[in-house]
Structure formats: C-alpha cells, structure tokens
Amino acid sequence: MPFTATFSKNLDLHAVSTNELTAIVGELNEIAHAIDTIPRPGAMWRSLTLTPLTTKVEGWTVEYKIDTDEEKLIVTSLWR
C-alpha cells in the first residue's frame, strides 16, 4: 500500500486554495506510488528518508519528508 499524503499540524494553509490543495495532494499521491516501488532497505531508500524533499505544484514549493514508521509523506513547509 502506498504512503499517505498529509500536512504538518503546524502549517497555516489559509493562503492555499482548495484547488491548489487538491493538486498538491494529487502530486504527493503520485510520488507515494513511485517511492513505493523502491526496494527497502537500500541506499536509495536511505537517501530519500534522510533529508526533506521538494516538489513544485501550482506555483507552490512543497517541502515534505518521508515518515517510514507512519508510512506518510508529511508536508512540512509551503511557499511561493
């Protein structure tokens, strides 16, 4: 089962429209399916889980981390 996308409780999402949030979650779901195909354990997997990752969606830079214990992609920061 792929990882689940979620947002950190500390994030203020008021500036992000519903359509933008939907697009961000959609992108993270695609990423979740892709990372689920990477064999664990391995150098690539360890590399992905050591530092925050970023993607761009609808003009937003989305910073997220991979939580292997909870099997979640957690958005930790958003900015334009």
C-alpha positions as CSV (number, residue, x, y, z in Angstrom):
1,M,0.0,0.0,0.0
2,P,1.5,3.4,-0.9
3,F,2.3,6.1,1.5
4,T,-0.4,8.6,2.5
5,A,0.0,12.3,2.0
6,T,-0.7,14.6,5.0
7,F,0.1,18.1,6.2
8,S,2.0,19.0,9.3
9,K,-0.3,20.4,12.0
10,N,1.9,23.5,12.3
11,L,1.2,24.6,8.7
12,D,-1.1,27.6,8.1
13,L,-3.0,26.6,4.9
14,H,-5.3,29.6,4.7
15,A,-3.5,31.1,1.7
16,V,-3.8,27.8,-0.3
17,S,-7.0,27.4,-2.3
18,T,-8.9,24.2,-2.3
19,N,-7.9,23.6,-5.9
20,E,-4.3,24.1,-5.1
21,L,-4.5,21.7,-2.1
22,T,-6.2,19.1,-4.3
23,A,-3.3,19.5,-6.8
24,I,-0.7,19.2,-4.1
25,V,-2.3,16.1,-2.6
26,G,-2.6,14.6,-6.1
27,E,1.1,15.2,-6.8
28,L,2.1,13.7,-3.5
29,N,-0.1,10.6,-4.2
30,E,1.8,10.1,-7.5
31,I,5.1,10.4,-5.6
32,A,3.9,8.0,-3.0
33,H,3.1,5.4,-5.7
34,A,6.5,5.9,-7.2
35,I,8.5,5.6,-4.0
36,D,6.5,2.5,-3.0
37,T,8.3,0.7,-5.9
38,I,11.8,1.4,-4.4
39,P,13.2,-1.7,-2.7
40,R,13.7,-1.4,1.1
41,P,16.3,-1.4,2.5
42,G,18.7,0.1,0.1
43,A,21.0,3.1,-0.4
44,M,18.3,4.9,-2.5
45,W,15.7,4.4,0.2
46,R,18.0,5.6,3.0
47,S,18.9,8.7,0.9
48,L,15.2,9.6,0.4
49,T,14.4,9.4,4.1
50,L,17.4,11.4,5.4
51,T,16.5,14.9,4.2
52,P,13.4,16.9,3.3
53,L,12.3,16.7,-0.4
54,T,10.6,19.3,-2.5
55,T,8.3,19.4,-5.5
56,K,6.6,22.3,-7.3
57,V,2.8,22.4,-7.7
58,E,0.6,25.2,-8.9
59,G,3.3,27.8,-8.2
60,W,3.9,26.4,-4.7
61,T,7.1,24.9,-3.5
62,V,6.1,21.9,-1.4
63,E,8.7,20.6,1.1
64,Y,7.9,17.2,2.6
65,K,9.5,14.3,4.4
66,I,9.0,10.6,4.2
67,D,7.9,9.1,7.5
68,T,8.7,5.4,7.2
69,D,7.2,4.5,10.6
70,E,3.8,6.0,9.8
71,E,4.1,5.4,6.0
72,K,3.3,9.0,5.3
73,L,4.5,11.9,3.2
74,I,4.3,14.8,5.5
75,V,4.2,18.3,4.1
76,T,6.4,20.4,6.4
77,S,6.5,23.7,4.5
78,L,4.8,25.5,1.6
79,W,5.9,28.8,0.0
80,R,5.6,30.8,-3.3
